[in-house]
């Protein structure tokens, strides 16, 4: 079953609303602009990927 966290950075512009999604033993970050981070085993690293994307 997939589990999603809410938006990573509330108040960001709508074109960059990120979430994390679990797929089996992996977690990855996704953005509404179409960007998708690499699959990670650590949720914290997926969240870091999302923060890095929105700050870029």
C-alpha distances in whole Angstrom, upper triangle without the diagonal:
4,7,10,13,16,19,21,24,25,28,28,29,27,27,25,22,20,16,14,10,8,8,8,11,12,12,14,16,17,20,21,24,22,22,19,20,19,16,17,16,17,16,19,20,18,19,23,22,21,24,27,26,27,30,31
4,7,10,13,16,17,21,22,25,24,25,23,23,21,18,16,12,10,7,5,6,8,10,10,9,11,13,13,16,18,21,19,19,16,16,16,14,14,14,15,13,17,17,15,16,19,19,18,21,23,22,23,26,27
4,7,10,13,14,18,19,22,22,23,21,22,20,17,14,10,8,6,5,8,10,11,11,9,11,12,13,15,17,20,19,19,16,16,17,14,14,14,14,11,14,16,13,14,17,17,16,19,21,21,21,24,26
4,6,9,11,14,15,18,18,20,18,18,16,13,10,7,6,5,7,10,13,14,12,9,10,10,10,12,14,17,17,16,14,14,16,14,14,15,14,11,13,15,12,12,15,15,13,16,19,18,18,21,23
4,7,8,11,12,16,16,18,16,17,15,12,9,6,5,7,9,13,15,16,14,10,11,10,11,12,14,17,17,16,15,15,16,15,15,15,14,10,12,14,11,9,13,14,12,13,17,16,16,19,21
4,6,9,9,12,13,15,13,15,13,9,8,6,8,10,13,16,19,19,17,14,13,11,11,11,13,16,17,16,16,16,18,18,18,19,17,13,14,16,13,11,14,15,12,13,16,16,14,17,20
4,6,6,9,9,11,10,12,9,6,5,5,8,11,14,18,21,21,18,15,13,10,10,9,10,13,15,14,14,15,18,18,18,20,18,14,14,15,13,10,13,13,10,10,14,13,11,14,17
4,6,10,9,12,12,13,10,7,6,6,8,12,15,18,21,20,18,14,12,9,10,10,12,14,15,14,14,13,16,17,16,18,16,12,11,13,10,7,9,10,7,7,11,11,9,11,14
4,6,6,9,10,12,9,7,7,9,12,15,18,22,24,24,21,17,16,12,13,11,13,14,16,15,16,16,19,20,19,21,19,15,14,15,13,10,11,12,9,8,11,11,8,10,13
4,6,9,10,12,10,8,9,11,14,17,20,24,27,27,24,20,18,15,15,13,13,16,18,18,19,19,22,23,23,24,22,18,17,19,17,13,15,16,12,11,15,14,11,13,16
4,6,8,11,10,9,11,14,17,20,24,27,30,30,27,23,21,18,17,14,14,16,19,18,20,21,24,25,25,27,25,22,21,21,20,16,17,18,14,13,16,15,11,13,16
4,6,8,7,7,9,12,16,19,22,25,28,29,25,22,19,15,14,11,11,12,15,15,17,18,22,23,24,26,24,21,20,20,18,15,16,15,12,11,13,12,8,10,12
4,6,6,7,10,14,17,20,24,26,30,30,27,23,20,17,15,11,10,10,14,15,17,19,22,24,25,28,26,23,22,22,20,17,18,17,14,13,15,13,9,11,13
4,5,6,9,12,16,18,22,24,28,29,26,22,19,16,13,10,8,9,12,13,16,18,22,23,25,27,26,23,23,23,20,18,19,18,14,15,16,14,11,14,15
4,6,9,12,16,18,22,23,27,28,25,21,18,15,12,8,6,5,9,10,13,16,20,22,23,26,25,22,22,22,19,17,18,16,13,14,15,12,10,13,13
4,6,10,13,16,19,21,25,25,22,18,15,12,9,6,6,6,9,9,11,13,17,19,20,23,22,19,19,18,15,14,15,13,9,10,11,8,6,10,10
4,7,11,13,17,19,23,23,20,17,14,10,8,5,6,8,10,10,12,13,17,18,19,22,20,17,17,17,14,12,14,13,9,10,12,10,8,12,13
4,7,10,14,16,19,20,17,13,10,7,5,4,7,9,10,9,9,10,14,15,15,18,17,13,14,14,10,9,11,10,6,8,11,9,8,11,13
4,7,10,13,16,17,14,10,8,6,5,6,9,12,12,11,10,10,13,13,14,16,14,11,12,13,9,8,11,10,7,10,13,11,11,15,16
4,7,10,13,13,10,7,5,4,6,9,12,14,13,12,10,9,11,10,10,12,11,8,10,10,7,7,10,10,8,11,13,13,13,16,18
4,6,10,11,8,6,5,6,7,11,13,16,14,13,10,10,11,9,10,11,12,9,12,12,9,10,13,12,11,15,17,15,16,20,21
4,6,7,6,4,7,9,11,14,17,19,17,16,13,12,12,9,9,9,10,8,12,13,10,12,15,14,14,17,19,18,20,23,24
4,6,5,6,8,11,12,16,18,20,18,17,13,13,12,9,10,10,12,11,15,15,12,15,17,16,16,20,21,20,22,25,25
4,5,8,11,14,16,19,22,24,21,20,16,16,14,10,11,10,12,12,16,16,14,17,19,19,19,22,24,23,25,28,28
4,7,10,14,16,20,23,25,22,21,17,15,13,9,8,6,9,10,14,14,13,15,18,17,18,21,22,22,25,27,28
4,7,10,13,17,20,21,19,17,13,11,9,6,5,5,7,8,11,11,9,12,15,14,15,18,19,19,21,23,24
4,7,10,14,17,19,17,15,11,9,8,6,5,6,7,6,9,9,6,9,12,11,11,15,16,16,18,20,21
4,7,10,14,15,13,11,7,6,6,5,6,9,9,8,10,9,5,8,10,8,9,12,13,12,15,17,18
4,7,10,12,11,8,6,5,7,8,9,12,11,9,10,9,5,7,9,7,6,9,11,9,11,14,15
4,7,9,7,6,5,6,9,10,12,15,15,13,14,13,9,10,12,9,7,11,12,10,11,14,15
4,5,6,5,6,9,12,14,16,19,18,16,16,15,12,11,13,11,8,10,12,9,9,12,13
4,5,7,9,12,16,17,19,22,22,19,20,19,15,15,17,14,11,14,15,11,11,15,15
4,6,9,12,16,18,20,23,23,21,21,20,17,16,17,15,12,14,14,11,10,14,13
4,6,10,13,15,18,21,22,20,21,19,16,16,17,14,12,15,15,11,12,16,15
4,7,10,13,15,19,19,17,18,16,13,14,14,11,9,12,12,8,10,13,12
4,7,9,12,15,16,14,16,13,10,12,13,9,9,12,12,9,12,15,14
4,7,9,12,13,12,13,10,7,10,10,6,7,11,10,9,12,14,13
4,6,10,11,12,13,10,8,11,11,8,10,13,13,12,15,17,16
4,7,9,10,12,9,8,11,12,10,12,15,15,15,18,20,20
4,5,7,9,7,6,10,11,10,12,15,15,15,18,20,20
4,7,9,8,8,11,13,13,15,17,18,18,21,22,23
4,5,5,7,9,10,11,13,15,16,17,19,20,22
4,5,5,6,9,10,11,12,14,15,17,19,20
4,5,5,6,9,10,11,12,14,16,17,18
4,5,5,6,9,10,10,12,14,15,16
4,5,5,6,9,10,11,13,14,16
4,5,5,6,9,10,11,12,14
4,5,5,6,9,10,11,12
4,6,5,6,9,10,11
4,5,5,6,9,10
4,5,5,6,9
4,6,5,6
4,6,5
4,6
4
